Amino acid sequence: MVQPNLGLGIGFHATGALMASNCYAPQKYAKGWSWETFWMTQAAWCWLLWPIIGALITIPHLGQVLRDSPHDVMLYAFLMGIAYGVGGTAFNLSIRYIGFSLTYSIAVGLSSILGTLGPPLMRGQTATILSRPGASWVLGGVAAGALGIAICGFAGRMKERDLDAGTGVRGDFSLWKGLTLSLVAGVLSAVYGLALEVAEPVADVAERYGADIWRGNVSYIVVNSGAFVTALLYSLYLAKRNRSLGELVRISAKKLPPRQLSWNYCFALLTGTLWYGQFFFYNLGHVHLGQQYAFSSWAIHMILLVMFSNLLGLAFREWEDSSLSTRVIVGFGIVVLCAAVLMLTYGNRLGEMA
């Protein structure tokens, strides 16, 4: 049995969130590939290959664990993974229209709220959770996270107005398209947290075979493979329509060197590795928070992810064409998100001390 350790739990969540907030950065450097070629290649790593490799390394007797696990539970988790794959695809498309910081703020923030409150409601444990020491601070942290997300979203609206006023270059920026895709991504990405709850009996079997703190890694095989199916089918559809499947074996752009193909595969591998890294460290953070406040794992992870992504947006100068007031507001949103993480941490600390 793993002893709760709040510092380690928050630290692991922060590590995973930092990796996830950077996972799309390598996509900027892939050249000569269409969107669908890059998407299916990185999806093969983050949703199929790395979950298998991670489970093989950390789960003893993996084959027997999968055979002994309830197959109906595995099927439900797989189907929920398919829904999550739709959300992940919408998430990536949203970045094109509203950038890193706003996409993460809206989509991940919505996912944080739904993914945190959904499992206790499904299990009928809401009243029990609310009666625990520190619960009011945890719920206050979730509310503060929602406020910070709303502030960042308002800053996005101000950014659009700044661009309309001619203070910057609009490019592909479209708040309406990006907002729609972010909302779809947020709702369906929350399904991922629920899918991990559904897959808990599979993780329990892994723990009986000695998986200990790595027990959750077996769940990723079931859930993430569903997401890979979604990504693969949509990418193949686009590849057929755009006649881009040949990009997997050659670079057709004349101005690019032949070695660019190898670089593109490296960038896709890096993207997939960073994305899988958030799952890997999410599991470690989840188990170290302990059972009493494990329900807050999703909120902590997602709010950290929003905070880091907004900082990344500032580093990528996504806000440099905005007015000073817009930049001040997005900065205030980040401060509120930091406060939300502190409230969640303090609430969990009270529960740990009790």
N, C-alpha and C positions, 0 to 999 in steps of 0.2 A: 504494500500500500504506500503510495507516494505522500509524503508529508507536505502540507501546504506551505508555500514560500512565496509571499506576495511580491518581493523584489524580483525573484527569478521569473515569476509569472508575467509581470509587467514588462520586464526586460525582453523576454522571448517574444511577447506580442509586439513590442516596439521594433525588434529586429525583423520580424515577418512583415510588419507594416511598412518599414523602410524599404525592404526589397520590393514589395508590391508597388509602392509609389514610384519606383524607378523602372518598373518592368517594361513600360512602353517606350522608354527613351531610345533603346537600340533600333527601334523601327524607323526612326528618323534617318538612319544612316544606310539603310538597305536601298540599293539603287538597281533599276532594271527589272524589278519585280512588281507585279500588280498587288493590290491589297490582298486578294484571295490567296495568292501563292505564299505570301509571308504568313498569313493567318493560319493556313492549314499546317505549315511547317512548324511554327512555334507551338501550335495546339498539340501536335504530335508529342512534343516534349513535355509541356506542362500538364496535359490532361491524360496522357497515356503512358509514355515511357518512364518519366520520372516517378510517378506513383508506383509503378511496378518495381522499378529499381529500388526505391526507398523502402518498399515493403519487403522485398527480398533480403535487404540488408538488415532490417530491424525487427522483423516478425519471425520468430522461430516457427518452424513447421508450417509455413505459409499455405502450402497446398492442403494440408489437413484442416487448417483453420477455415479455409474457404469451403471445404466439403462439409464441415460440421456446422457452419453458419446457417441460420434459417433462410431458405431460398426466397420466400415471399418478401422478407425484409430487404434482401439484396435487390430484388426486382423493383420494389417501391423506391429505394434509394437511387437506383439506376435511372428510373423514369424522372425523378426529381432532378437528377444531374442533367438530363436532357433539357429541362426547363432552364436550369442555370446556364447551360451553354448558350441559349438564346439571349439571356441577359448579358453574358460576357461579350457576345458578338455586338449587341447594341451598345455596350459600354465603349468598346473600341471605336465604333463608328461615331459615337458622340464626341470623342476627343477631337475629331476632324473639324467639328462645327463650333465647339465652345472651349476647347483646350483642356489641358490636364486638370487645372485647379478647380474649375467649375464642374467638370464631369465627376471628379472624385467627391466634391462637396455634396452634390445633389444625389448622385446614384448611390455612393457608398453611405452617405448619411441616412438616406431612406432605408437602405438595407440594414443599417445599424439598428434603427428603431424597430423595424418589423422582425428582424432576426433575433433581437433581444426579448421582445415581449411575446413573440409567437410561441416558442416552446413551452413556457410556463402556462400560457393559456390553454395549449393543447393538452397538457398533462393535468390541468386543474389545480396547479400549485401556486397560483397568484397570491392567495391570502397567506399561505405559509411563508412565502418569500418576503412579503411586505411586513411580516411580524418579526423578522430577524434583525439583530443589531446592525446598524449602519445602512439598512435598506433605504431609508429616506435619502441618504447621501448618494447612493447608487442611482436611484431613480432621478434625483436632482441632476446627477451627471448626465444621464440620458437626455433629460430635458434641456440642459445647457448645450449638449451636443447638437440637438435639433435647432436651438437658437443660433448657434455658430454656423450651422449649415445654411439657415435662412439668410443670415447676414452675408455669407459668401455668395449665395444666389442673387441677393439684391445688388451686390457689387457687380455681378455679371450683367445685370440689366443696365446698370450705370455704364459699364464698359461698352455695351451695344450703343447706347446713346452717344457716348463719346465718339465712337467710330462713325455713326450716322452724321455727327456734326462736323466730320472732316478732320478730326484731330489725329487720326491714325489710319492705317491701312486695314480694311475690312478682311480681305482675303476670303476664306471659306467660312468666316464667322457667321453663324446663324443661330440666334438664341432659341427660336421656335423649334427648329429641327433638333438641335442639341438637347433642349429641355425635354422634348418628347422621348428621344432615345434614352436620356438619363433616367427618366421616370420608369420606362420599361425595364432598363437595366437594374434600377434599384429594387423594384418589386421582385423580379425574377432572381436577382442575386441573393435576396434574402432567403430564397428557397434553399440555397446552399447550406445555410445554418440549420434550417429545418431538416435537410437531408442527412446532415451529420447526426442529428438527434435520432432520426429514424434508424440510422445505421449503428446505433450504440450496441445492439445485441451482437453484431459482428465484432465490434471492438472488445466486447466482454469475452467472446470466445478466444480472441487473440491474447487477452490478458491471462486466461486460464492456461494457455500454452507458454506463458513466460514473457510476454511482450512488455509488461510493466509500463514505463512512461511512453513507450512507442506504440501503445495499443491503437491509437487513432489513425496510424498510418495505413492500416488495412482498409479503413473506410474510404480512403481516397481512391483506391482501386475501383471500388464499386461506383462511387458518385462521379468521379472525374471522367471515367470512361463514357458515361452518358453525355457529359459535356463535349467530349471529343467527337462523338457521333454527330452531334448538332453542327459543330464547327466544320467537320469534314464534308458533310452533305451540302451545306450552304456554300462552302468554298468550291466544291466540285461543280455545283450548279453555275456559279459565277465563272469558273474556269471554262466550262463548256460554252457559255454565252459569249464570253470575251475571247475565246480561243487562246487562253493564256497558260494552259497546262504544260506546254513545252518549256516554260520558264524554269521548271524544276531541273532541267538538264542543260540549259544554255541561256546565255545573256544575248538578247537580240539587239540591244542598243549599241550602235556602232561606236559611240564615243566612250563606252565603258570598257575597261580591260577585261580579259577572260577571267582573271583571278577574282573579279567582283562576285562571281557566282559562289566561290568559297567563302568570301566575306559575308555574303547574304545568309548562308547557312550558319555561320558563326553568330551573326546578330540574332537569328531566329532561335538558336540554341540558348543564347544569353537571355533573351526575352522569356523563353519557356522556363529556364532555370530560376530566374528571379520570381516569376509568377508562382512556380511550385514552391519556392522557398517560403512564401507567406503561409502556405498550407502546412509545411513541415514545422515551422516555428509556432504557428497557431496551436497545433496539437500540444507542443511542449508548454506553451503559456497556459493553455486550458487545464492541463492536468496539475500544474503547479499552483493554480488558484484554489484548488480544492473543491470538493463537491458543494460546499455551502454556498459559494458565490461563483460557481462555474457559469451560471446563467449570464453573468455580466461579461464573459469573455468576448462575445461577439461585439458588444458595444465598445469595449476598450480597444479591441483590434481595429474596428472600423473608424473610430474617432481618431486614433493615432494615424491611420491611413489617410484620412482627410487632411489632418494637420500637416503631415509630411508632404502630401501632394501639393498643397497650397504653397508651401515653402519651395517645392520644386518648380512650381509655376512661376514664382518670383525669380528663381535662378535662371529659368529659360526665358525670362523677360517677356512673359505673356501679357504683362500689365504695363509695359513701358509706354504704349500708345494711349494709355488712359490718363484721365486727369488726376491731379493730386488728391482730390476728395475721394475718388474711386479707390485709389491705392490705400488711402487711410482706412477706408471702410473694410477692404479685404484684410488689411492688417489687424483691424479690430476683431474681425471674424476669427482669425487665427488665434488671437489671444483668448477669445471665448472658448474655442475648442481646447486650448491648453488647460483652461480652468475646468472644463468638463472632465478631462483626463484626471486632473488632480482630485476632483470630487469623487470620481469612480474609485480611484486608488484609496482615498481616505475611507470611503464607505466599506470597501473590502477589508481595509486594515482594522476597522472597528469590529467587523465580523470575525476576523482572525483572532483578535485579542479576546473576544467573548468566548 
